[in-house]
Amino acid sequence: MVRADTAFDYFREIDRLAARNAAGMPKRKDPGKLWQGLVYKVGDATLVTPLDQIAAILPVPRLVRVPGAKPWALGVANVRGSLTALFDMHGFLYGSNILQDRRSTVLVCKSDQLNAALIVSASLGLRNFLESAREPSRNREPALAACVEYDVRDGQSVYPVFDFARLYVTPSFRDVVAKEN
């Protein structure tokens, strides 16, 4: 080691020697393009929806029922100053509304065509997914078929990717008027 006159010179010499003897950092492979999705439960089904289709994730608000609507069309609520239609996603997909509890969550949908929010059983959180992890849907559930085009793999788990835009244009979703007996 070279004799240093001051502490600063001493540290500069240590820095020079460290830089000269340092091994390079290991090269990291680019993981690829990522997208974020919200993983949530609708009854027993675990689904994911791209985050760009969701405007907000909120607790279930107080709502006003709309007479003559199907049971899964729960009513309307003031969501962040906007009158928003609330729908029970389980009720629409499977025919029976979920039993709401403290885990029940409202997903406010981003859409120019519809001001709507969907009540789901529980929100499981945000996850990052690789674009390359998408694969053709292996979904066998008829209730999800119209709104699930592909699945996404996250480690050992495979999630159907539920597309809200497809849901909005489904004729049965737009038909909220209960039939007279």
KOLMAR-61175 format. One record per residue (C-alpha): residue number from 1; residue in three letters; chain; x, y, z. Coordinates in steps of 0.05 Angstrom, whole numbers, plus 5000, padded with zeros to 4 digits. Example, Ala and Ser with C-alpha at 12.3 -4.5 7.8 and 13.67 -1.06 7.14 Angstrom:
REM KOLMAR-61175
{bavex 1 'ALA' 'A' {5246 4910 5156}},
{bavex 2 'SER' 'A' {5273 4979 5143}},
END
This chain:
REM KOLMAR-61175
{bavex 1 'MET' 'A' {5000 5000 5000}},
{bavex 2 'VAL' 'A' {5026 5069 4983}},
{bavex 3 'ARG' 'A' {5038 5118 5039}},
{bavex 4 'ALA' 'A' {4983 5170 5042}},
{bavex 5 'ASP' 'A' {4993 5240 5070}},
{bavex 6 'THR' 'A' {4922 5252 5090}},
{bavex 7 'ALA' 'A' {4861 5210 5107}},
{bavex 8 'PHE' 'A' {4829 5233 5042}},
{bavex 9 'ASP' 'A' {4889 5207 5002}},
{bavex 10 'TYR' 'A' {4886 5142 5040}},
{bavex 11 'PHE' 'A' {4812 5132 5022}},
{bavex 12 'ARG' 'A' {4825 5152 4950}},
{bavex 13 'GLU' 'A' {4879 5098 4945}},
{bavex 14 'ILE' 'A' {4832 5046 4975}},
{bavex 15 'ASP' 'A' {4779 5065 4924}},
{bavex 16 'ARG' 'A' {4829 5059 4867}},
{bavex 17 'LEU' 'A' {4852 4990 4889}},
{bavex 18 'ALA' 'A' {4781 4966 4900}},
{bavex 19 'ALA' 'A' {4761 4989 4830}},
{bavex 20 'ARG' 'A' {4821 4955 4799}},
{bavex 21 'ASN' 'A' {4809 4889 4835}},
{bavex 22 'ALA' 'A' {4733 4887 4833}},
{bavex 23 'ALA' 'A' {4699 4832 4795}},
{bavex 24 'GLY' 'A' {4644 4853 4748}},
{bavex 25 'MET' 'A' {4571 4845 4768}},
{bavex 26 'PRO' 'A' {4537 4784 4741}},
{bavex 27 'LYS' 'A' {4497 4797 4678}},
{bavex 28 'ARG' 'A' {4423 4794 4690}},
{bavex 29 'LYS' 'A' {4378 4767 4636}},
{bavex 30 'ASP' 'A' {4322 4814 4616}},
{bavex 31 'PRO' 'A' {4259 4783 4645}},
{bavex 32 'GLY' 'A' {4216 4810 4589}},
{bavex 33 'LYS' 'A' {4157 4857 4588}},
{bavex 34 'LEU' 'A' {4115 4857 4651}},
{bavex 35 'TRP' 'A' {4042 4875 4662}},
{bavex 36 'GLN' 'A' {4005 4884 4728}},
{bavex 37 'GLY' 'A' {3941 4849 4746}},
{bavex 38 'LEU' 'A' {3895 4844 4805}},
{bavex 39 'VAL' 'A' {3883 4774 4831}},
{bavex 40 'TYR' 'A' {3815 4764 4863}},
{bavex 41 'LYS' 'A' {3765 4711 4882}},
{bavex 42 'VAL' 'A' {3695 4702 4856}},
{bavex 43 'GLY' 'A' {3667 4645 4898}},
{bavex 44 'ASP' 'A' {3717 4588 4889}},
{bavex 45 'ALA' 'A' {3746 4616 4824}},
{bavex 46 'THR' 'A' {3812 4655 4827}},
{bavex 47 'LEU' 'A' {3816 4705 4770}},
{bavex 48 'VAL' 'A' {3863 4761 4748}},
{bavex 49 'THR' 'A' {3844 4824 4710}},
{bavex 50 'PRO' 'A' {3895 4872 4680}},
{bavex 51 'LEU' 'A' {3903 4933 4725}},
{bavex 52 'ASP' 'A' {3890 4980 4667}},
{bavex 53 'GLN' 'A' {3817 4956 4667}},
{bavex 54 'ILE' 'A' {3807 4975 4740}},
{bavex 55 'ALA' 'A' {3797 5046 4764}},
{bavex 56 'ALA' 'A' {3793 5032 4838}},
{bavex 57 'ILE' 'A' {3790 4977 4891}},
{bavex 58 'LEU' 'A' {3742 4996 4947}},
{bavex 59 'PRO' 'A' {3702 4968 5005}},
{bavex 60 'VAL' 'A' {3630 4954 4989}},
{bavex 61 'PRO' 'A' {3591 5020 4994}},
{bavex 62 'ARG' 'A' {3520 5031 5016}},
{bavex 63 'LEU' 'A' {3475 5024 4956}},
{bavex 64 'VAL' 'A' {3403 5036 4933}},
{bavex 65 'ARG' 'A' {3367 4978 4902}},
{bavex 66 'VAL' 'A' {3336 4987 4834}},
{bavex 67 'PRO' 'A' {3265 4958 4829}},
{bavex 68 'GLY' 'A' {3254 4907 4774}},
{bavex 69 'ALA' 'A' {3327 4890 4766}},
{bavex 70 'LYS' 'A' {3356 4820 4765}},
{bavex 71 'PRO' 'A' {3383 4797 4833}},
{bavex 72 'TRP' 'A' {3456 4805 4811}},
{bavex 73 'ALA' 'A' {3444 4877 4790}},
{bavex 74 'LEU' 'A' {3449 4902 4862}},
{bavex 75 'GLY' 'A' {3433 4975 4851}},
{bavex 76 'VAL' 'A' {3469 5041 4848}},
{bavex 77 'ALA' 'A' {3517 5076 4896}},
{bavex 78 'ASN' 'A' {3556 5141 4901}},
{bavex 79 'VAL' 'A' {3627 5120 4885}},
{bavex 80 'ARG' 'A' {3675 5178 4890}},
{bavex 81 'GLY' 'A' {3621 5228 4871}},
{bavex 82 'SER' 'A' {3595 5188 4812}},
{bavex 83 'LEU' 'A' {3530 5148 4807}},
{bavex 84 'THR' 'A' {3555 5077 4794}},
{bavex 85 'ALA' 'A' {3517 5013 4780}},
{bavex 86 'LEU' 'A' {3539 4955 4826}},
{bavex 87 'PHE' 'A' {3536 4883 4802}},
{bavex 88 'ASP' 'A' {3548 4819 4840}},
{bavex 89 'MET' 'A' {3599 4783 4796}},
{bavex 90 'HIS' 'A' {3585 4715 4827}},
{bavex 91 'GLY' 'A' {3510 4725 4818}},
{bavex 92 'PHE' 'A' {3519 4742 4744}},
{bavex 93 'LEU' 'A' {3568 4686 4729}},
{bavex 94 'TYR' 'A' {3540 4630 4772}},
{bavex 95 'GLY' 'A' {3467 4649 4787}},
{bavex 96 'SER' 'A' {3472 4661 4862}},
{bavex 97 'ASN' 'A' {3497 4724 4896}},
{bavex 98 'ILE' 'A' {3557 4719 4942}},
{bavex 99 'LEU' 'A' {3547 4724 5016}},
{bavex 100 'GLN' 'A' {3582 4791 5028}},
{bavex 101 'ASP' 'A' {3630 4793 5086}},
{bavex 102 'ARG' 'A' {3688 4837 5108}},
{bavex 103 'ARG' 'A' {3732 4809 5052}},
{bavex 104 'SER' 'A' {3682 4828 4997}},
{bavex 105 'THR' 'A' {3711 4882 4952}},
{bavex 106 'VAL' 'A' {3686 4928 4897}},
{bavex 107 'LEU' 'A' {3726 4933 4833}},
{bavex 108 'VAL' 'A' {3708 4998 4798}},
{bavex 109 'CYS' 'A' {3715 4986 4724}},
{bavex 110 'LYS' 'A' {3750 5033 4674}},
{bavex 111 'SER' 'A' {3705 5040 4614}},
{bavex 112 'ASP' 'A' {3679 5094 4568}},
{bavex 113 'GLN' 'A' {3617 5053 4555}},
{bavex 114 'LEU' 'A' {3594 5036 4625}},
{bavex 115 'ASN' 'A' {3599 5066 4695}},
{bavex 116 'ALA' 'A' {3600 5001 4735}},
{bavex 117 'ALA' 'A' {3631 4966 4794}},
{bavex 118 'LEU' 'A' {3634 4892 4808}},
{bavex 119 'ILE' 'A' {3630 4861 4877}},
{bavex 120 'VAL' 'A' {3678 4802 4885}},
{bavex 121 'SER' 'A' {3689 4754 4943}},
{bavex 122 'ALA' 'A' {3759 4780 4959}},
{bavex 123 'SER' 'A' {3817 4818 4930}},
{bavex 124 'LEU' 'A' {3882 4778 4936}},
{bavex 125 'GLY' 'A' {3929 4834 4913}},
{bavex 126 'LEU' 'A' {3969 4860 4855}},
{bavex 127 'ARG' 'A' {4019 4817 4818}},
{bavex 128 'ASN' 'A' {4068 4827 4761}},
{bavex 129 'PHE' 'A' {4062 4778 4704}},
{bavex 130 'LEU' 'A' {4108 4766 4644}},
{bavex 131 'GLU' 'A' {4076 4778 4576}},
{bavex 132 'SER' 'A' {4109 4712 4556}},
{bavex 133 'ALA' 'A' {4071 4676 4612}},
{bavex 134 'ARG' 'A' {4005 4682 4574}},
{bavex 135 'GLU' 'A' {3978 4618 4545}},
{bavex 136 'PRO' 'A' {3913 4598 4511}},
{bavex 137 'SER' 'A' {3857 4589 4561}},
{bavex 138 'ARG' 'A' {3847 4520 4590}},
{bavex 139 'ASN' 'A' {3785 4545 4624}},
{bavex 140 'ARG' 'A' {3732 4492 4628}},
{bavex 141 'GLU' 'A' {3679 4535 4663}},
{bavex 142 'PRO' 'A' {3623 4555 4616}},
{bavex 143 'ALA' 'A' {3607 4615 4661}},
{bavex 144 'LEU' 'A' {3675 4646 4646}},
{bavex 145 'ALA' 'A' {3682 4626 4573}},
{bavex 146 'ALA' 'A' {3656 4692 4543}},
{bavex 147 'CYS' 'A' {3704 4735 4583}},
{bavex 148 'VAL' 'A' {3767 4693 4587}},
{bavex 149 'GLU' 'A' {3811 4688 4526}},
{bavex 150 'TYR' 'A' {3877 4667 4558}},
{bavex 151 'ASP' 'A' {3909 4645 4623}},
{bavex 152 'VAL' 'A' {3972 4670 4655}},
{bavex 153 'ARG' 'A' {4022 4627 4692}},
{bavex 154 'ASP' 'A' {4055 4653 4756}},
{bavex 155 'GLY' 'A' {4102 4600 4782}},
{bavex 156 'GLN' 'A' {4059 4538 4796}},
{bavex 157 'SER' 'A' {3993 4577 4792}},
{bavex 158 'VAL' 'A' {3953 4588 4729}},
{bavex 159 'TYR' 'A' {3900 4642 4730}},
{bavex 160 'PRO' 'A' {3845 4656 4679}},
{bavex 161 'VAL' 'A' {3850 4728 4656}},
{bavex 162 'PHE' 'A' {3781 4758 4661}},
{bavex 163 'ASP' 'A' {3769 4815 4611}},
{bavex 164 'PHE' 'A' {3719 4867 4636}},
{bavex 165 'ALA' 'A' {3713 4897 4566}},
{bavex 166 'ARG' 'A' {3685 4830 4541}},
{bavex 167 'LEU' 'A' {3638 4828 4600}},
{bavex 168 'TYR' 'A' {3608 4897 4583}},
{bavex 169 'VAL' 'A' {3588 4875 4513}},
{bavex 170 'THR' 'A' {3558 4808 4535}},
{bavex 171 'PRO' 'A' {3484 4813 4519}},
{bavex 172 'SER' 'A' {3464 4776 4582}},
{bavex 173 'PHE' 'A' {3504 4827 4624}},
{bavex 174 'ARG' 'A' {3468 4886 4591}},
{bavex 175 'ASP' 'A' {3400 4854 4604}},
{bavex 176 'VAL' 'A' {3388 4872 4677}},
{bavex 177 'VAL' 'A' {3313 4875 4676}},
{bavex 178 'ALA' 'A' {3280 4818 4714}},
{bavex 179 'LYS' 'A' {3228 4779 4674}},
{bavex 180 'GLU' 'A' {3157 4781 4699}},
{bavex 181 'ASN' 'A' {3128 4714 4718}},
END
